Amino acid sequence: MTWFEDLKTPKIKQEPEQRISKVPEGLWIKCTCCGEILQSKILKENLNVCLECGFHFRLSAIERIELLVDENSFEEYSDNLVTNDPLNFDDLKPYRERLKQAAEKTSLRDAIITGRAKLGGFMYYLGVFEFKFMGGSMGIVVGEKVSLLFEKALQERLPVVIVSATGGARMQEGILSLMQMAKTASLIYRMRQEGIPYISILTDPTTGGVAASFAFLGDLIFAEPGALIGFAGPRVIEQTIRQTLPQGFQRSEFLLKHGFIDRIIERKDLSNQLKIHLWRLGKNNCYS
């Protein structure tokens, strides 16, 4: 060995993977609105609302229920209803396979959870959509569960609250899905005749056949900030009318300005505001 080789910097063996810092998945989330990197734990503690810009991330149906009911007061019903694929629908994959995958993903049988609950000690009926179940689409089962919700409310003379997060009617059930629009709307008419209130809460997104039926028939219609609300999507409308839509078209703020909804309520205030309205309705004997 020569004297020059003795002066060389010794080689340090390092495996490439040893130099990579491995961060567990799910610890951080990027805000789709402002791009801020948010810690998942802190975001959840803030009810899945961005601390920087106030963007409202979507919530699961279970998270919604926990937000809007007194602890251990929710009594679910009709959770055993399952569609029987009436049209034997098959596109890229069989409808039955899509249902199976959605059930495994959400641990639900369909796209809405319904039941009776208390908030601030006031009893009411609650329906909450799960968007992760086939885009919160409405088929026969969703229509039946919503109808039963109103029927039970009529029997017990209790108010109804429905939280919508949906892409509309489910195409795999065709005209049978569209029939649910008239079915649910007729029951809301009966609710109104009996003086029993129905509060509709619109979240991101609320579109299609649900928006065109019971979601927009509430005695009071609330919405979360920035929620996409409408029948067809903005891109479809632009392509149809061949015009550029106004800024913020079909968002909560645009709809409030044009009189389509009654109020925009931030998620942190939603429970208290709903509690206040249930109290006022009960105090004024609106549904006694």
TASUL-V341101 format. One record per helix or strand. SS is the DSSP state (2 for helix, 1 for strand). FROM is the first residue (numbers start at 1). TO is the last residue. Records with the same first field share a line. If there is no record, write none. Layout:
SS: FROM-TO + FROM-TO
//
This chain:
2: 3-7 + 16-19 + 40-45 + 61-68 + 95-106 + 134-136 + 140-156 + 171-194 + 208-211 + 214-216 + 234-241 + 252-257 + 267-283
1: 28-30 + 37-39 + 49-49 + 56-56 + 75-76 + 90-90 + 94-94 + 112-119 + 122-129 + 138-138 + 160-166 + 169-169 + 198-206 + 220-223 + 228-229 + 251-251 + 263-264
//
